[in-house]
Amino acid sequence: MVEVQSQQFQISSKEGKSLFTVDESKVVVGTDRLRVTGPEGAFFEHSVETPLIRADPFQELRLESPTRSLSMDAPKGVHIQAHAGKIKALSQMDIIFHSNDGMLVLDSETVCLPKLVQETWGPVGSSQRLYEVCVCPDGKLYLSVAGTSTTCHENSHICS
């Protein structure tokens, strides 16, 4: 074991570049990359600031807060992109997208809402399976069998 008692401890490269510095208030790692190899990853009690977090090639990157919330904040936006795969957001409770001044854009050829509430009857003699999307006053969406005119008002009981 090596024990050092000092106001500051520093490890430098042969070229004099500071690689690791410790004092009473902070630890600075001055290398180009910091790699954590333990099976549990890295544990931080408070916030973390870094320009880049990256997993090894072909490995999964996990950001986890087992008992609290996980926040990503940026003054110019947060960008999430999957070049070759899906982006999933899973929750036991609600998933909320909120924009103060902008809009929510769903830019895709297909937008699927497979579990959207669907009324069960349609206009007399209608065998078509055409639906219209209806909106309740609180913003809830549901499907109503399409008729020659709107059928949303006939099925507004779904909004209750």
N, C-alpha and C positions, 0 to 999 in steps of 0.2 A: 504494500500500500504506500502511496505517496501522499503526504499531507503538506499543504502550503498555507502559511498564515501571512497574509500580505494585504495591502489596500487594493492591489490589482495584480492579476495573473494574466500573462499573455504568452501565446505560442505564435511564432512567426515562421514563415517559409525561409528557405536559404536566400531568397531575393529580398527579404525584409518585409514582405507583405503580411499583415496581421491576419492570422487564420482563426484564432480563438482568443477572446478576451473576456475576463470575468472581473467584476467589482461588486460591491455590496448591492447595487441597484439593478444591474443587468448583466446578461451574457450575450456576447456578440460572436456569431459565427461568420467569418469573412470569406469563406470559400465560395466558388461559383455555384456549387450545388451542395445541399444538405440531404443526405440519404438516411432514412430511418429504416432499419432492417428487422426490428423485432416483430413478432407475430401480432402484437396488439397495436402496432403503429405508434403514433405519437400522441401524448396526452397533454392538453393545455387547460389550465384552470381558468384562464381569462381569454380575452380576444387575441386573434392572430392577424397580423397584417403581412401580406406578401404579394409580390406581383405575379407569382406563378405557383400553382400546385399541380403536380403531374404524377401519374402512376407510371410504373415501368411499362415498356411496350407489351401489349397483349394482356395486361393485368387490369383489374377493376380498381377504380378510384372510389373510395368511400369517405364521405364526410358525415360524421355521426355525432349526435348528442343524445345519449341513451336516456337521460332523465329530464332534459330541458328542451328548449327550442333551438333551431339552427337558423342563423340569419346571414344573408349576404346583402350588403349595402354598397352602393356605388353612386356617386353624384352624377355620373353620365350614363348610367344604365347598367343592367346585368344582362349578359349575352350567354345563352345556352344553345349549343349546337351539337348535333350528332351527325358526323359525316357518313357513317355506315351503320345505321341502326335506329332504334326507337328512343324517344324520350318518354319516360313514364313518371307520373306523379300519383302516388298512392297515399291514401289517408283513411283512418278509421272514421274520421268526421268529415266535415265539409272541406272542399278545395275552393278557395276564393281567389278570383282574379279581380283586381280593382284598379281602375285608372281614374285619377282625379280630373285631368283635363283632356285626356285623349279618348281613344276608343279601343275596343277589343276586336281584333281582326282574326278571323279564321280563314286563312288563305290556302285552300286546297280544292282539288277537283271534287272530293267527296268529304262530307261532314256526316259522321254517323252518331246517332243517339239511340243505341239499341234498346235501352231500357226506358225510353220515353213513355209516359202514361198514354194509353190508347183507349179511346171510348170504344164500346163493343158493338154498337149498332149504327146503321147508316140509313140514308133515305130509302123509302120503300122501293123495291124493285132494283136496287143497286147491287150489282154483283162485282163491281170494280173494286179493286183494293187501292184506290187513290185517296190520299189523305191531305189535309191542310194542317199546317202548324199553327196552333192557337196560343195566345199569350194571356195569362191571368193578370189581374191588376198588380199582383205582387211580383210579376216577372216569371212565374213558373210557366214552362212550356208543356203542351200536350198535343197529341194528334187527334184529329176529328175526321171521320170519313167524309170525303168531299162530296158536295152536292152541286146543284146548278148555281147556288149562291152559298155564302158562308154558312157553316153549321156550328161554328164556335159557340155562339150564344145558346144553342140548344144543349150544349154539353158543358155549360159553365159550372155545373155542380162539381166538376173535378177541381175547380179552384177553391172550394170550401175546405 
